[in-house]
Amino acid sequence: MQVIDRDSFSAATHVSRETLDRLASYESCLRKWQKSINLISPRSLDEVWGRHFYDSAQLLTYLPDNLTRLVDLGSGGGFPGAILAILLAERGVEIHLIDSDKRKGAFLREALRQSGAKANVHTARIEEVDPVELGPVDVVTARACAPLADLLGLAAPFFNPQTVGLFLKGQQVGDELTAAHKCWKFDAEEYPSRSDPAGTIVKIKGLARGDDHAQ
């Protein structure tokens, strides 16, 4: 199913009317802030429900049932982390969004406030956030943050043996996986994106450094 607006998003995801209203509030805030901050590609502004909301929402399928804490790296305009915060608003999941751009951090806080969803926004470099202070992380997510080999380096401090990484990648995913395997040990599963024919969801488990198998 092609998602292009609120109605088609609803048909594809079967989320509640309240959740749709939260997303609509987020969209409204995004459009307002986009005028002064480059949160997303201007040409994708009219494709928000498919290219950004649905792209993020498809990760719900791969989240563990016992999810308690999720960390989103390089959150930017809130994809996928803030959208997952909205979709998981009733489950009491603790969500952390990390982005070093102060203006984007301000946007995320305001957009979440207006949508009625909750998440902890960290305006800092990923390397500056202390994983010990967050506590055990169940899932790490990211979209358009960095090539996979570099992304795994950023994500590794948040991983424990049970942690799962869910990363939205593009058509170069094969090359990225090959490069990442040169310096990291991990198990990877690939799933075709439902929102982008050229996209892939990469699920990472068992992440360890390639040299000594230490995390």
Secondary structure, 3 states (H helix, E strand, C coil): CCCCCHHHHHHHHCCCHHHHHHHHHHHHHHHHHHCCCCCCCHHHHHHHHHHHHHHHHHHHHHCCCCCCEEEEECCCCCCCHHHHHHHCCCCCCEEEEEECCHHHHHHHHHHHHHHCCCCEEEECCHHHCCHHHHCCCCEEEEECCCCHHHHHHHHHHHCCCCCEEEEEECCCHHHHHHHHHCCEEEEEEEEECCCCCCCEEEEEEEEEECCCCCC
